Amino acid sequence: MRIGPLLSDSAVLQKIGVRMATIRLQKNMTQKELSERSGVSIQSVKRLESGEVATRLTIFIAICRTLEILDRFEVLLPTPTPRPIDLFKLQGKVRQRARKSKSEKSAPWEWSEGQ
């Protein structure tokens, strides 16, 4: 089963853990070796692979770096590219703020009676 929006958070963590363990085994590494090479505790490796609890992102990154899969983050989080209309509107300027959506716009300002 693929990781997708229908899975619960715990199911996603378990799937990630299984995949990380599979990659580690494909590289013929023990949990202890992965722990030593990545500079994280063996307990952190075990927790990540079991999917029981969330791990700190820095630990996850260190393990991914050691397993040589950090470049896959580019697929997960590609560099955002502006839409053509935004390029035209900005004319080389860098966007500094997000606009409120139409549903978030507040009512016009009015004096309150308590003032």
C-alpha positions in Angstrom: 0.0 0.0 0.0 1.2 3.4 -0.9 1.6 6.3 1.6 -1.2 8.6 1.0 -3.7 11.0 2.6 -6.1 8.2 3.7 -3.5 6.7 6.1 -3.4 7.7 9.7 -0.3 9.4 11.1 0.7 6.2 12.9 0.3 4.2 9.8 2.5 6.6 7.8 5.1 6.4 10.6 5.1 2.6 10.4 5.4 2.6 6.6 8.3 5.0 6.8 9.9 2.8 9.4 9.5 -0.4 7.3 11.0 1.4 4.3 13.9 2.7 6.2 14.7 -0.7 7.6 14.4 -2.2 4.1 16.9 0.4 2.7 19.2 -0.3 5.7 19.1 -4.0 5.0 19.7 -3.5 1.3 22.9 -1.7 2.2 23.8 -4.6 4.4 23.9 -2.5 7.6 22.9 -3.4 11.1 21.0 -1.0 13.3 24.2 -0.6 15.4 26.3 0.3 12.3 23.6 2.8 11.1 23.6 4.3 14.6 27.4 4.7 14.7 27.7 6.1 11.2 24.9 8.6 11.5 25.8 9.7 15.1 22.4 8.9 16.6 21.6 6.5 19.4 20.6 2.9 18.5 17.3 3.6 20.3 16.6 6.3 17.9 17.2 4.0 14.9 15.0 1.3 16.6 12.2 3.9 17.3 12.3 5.2 13.7 12.2 1.7 12.2 9.4 0.5 14.5 7.2 3.6 13.6 5.9 3.6 17.2 6.8 7.2 17.9 7.8 10.3 15.9 11.5 11.0 15.7 13.1 14.4 15.7 13.6 15.7 12.2 17.3 16.1 12.7 17.7 12.4 13.6 15.6 11.5 10.5 17.9 13.6 8.3 21.1 12.2 9.8 19.8 8.6 9.1 18.7 9.5 5.6 22.1 11.1 4.9 23.9 7.9 6.2 21.6 5.7 4.0 22.4 8.1 1.1 18.8 8.9 0.4 18.8 12.5 1.3 18.6 13.5 -2.4 15.1 11.9 -2.5 13.8 14.9 -0.4 14.0 16.9 -3.7 11.1 14.8 -4.9 9.2 15.2 -1.6 9.8 19.0 -1.4 10.7 20.3 -4.9 11.8 23.9 -5.2 8.6 26.0 -5.7 8.4 27.7 -9.1 6.2 30.8 -9.5 3.2 30.6 -11.8 3.6 32.5 -15.1 1.0 35.1 -14.1 2.9 35.8 -10.8 6.2 36.3 -12.8 4.4 38.8 -14.9 2.9 40.7 -11.9 6.2 40.7 -9.9 8.4 41.6 -12.8 11.5 40.4 -11.0 10.5 41.3 -7.5 10.5 38.6 -4.8 7.2 38.0 -3.1 7.3 38.9 0.6 3.8 38.1 1.9 0.9 35.8 1.5 -2.5 37.2 0.7 -5.6 36.3 2.7 -8.0 34.1 0.8 -11.4 35.5 0.1 -13.0 33.5 2.9 -10.5 34.9 5.4 -11.0 38.5 4.7 -12.4 40.3 7.7 -15.4 42.6 7.8 -14.8 46.3 7.4 -13.4 48.0 10.4 -16.0 49.8 12.7 -15.9 51.7 16.0 -16.9 49.6 18.9 -19.4 51.0 21.4 -17.0 50.5 24.4 -14.7 53.2 23.1 
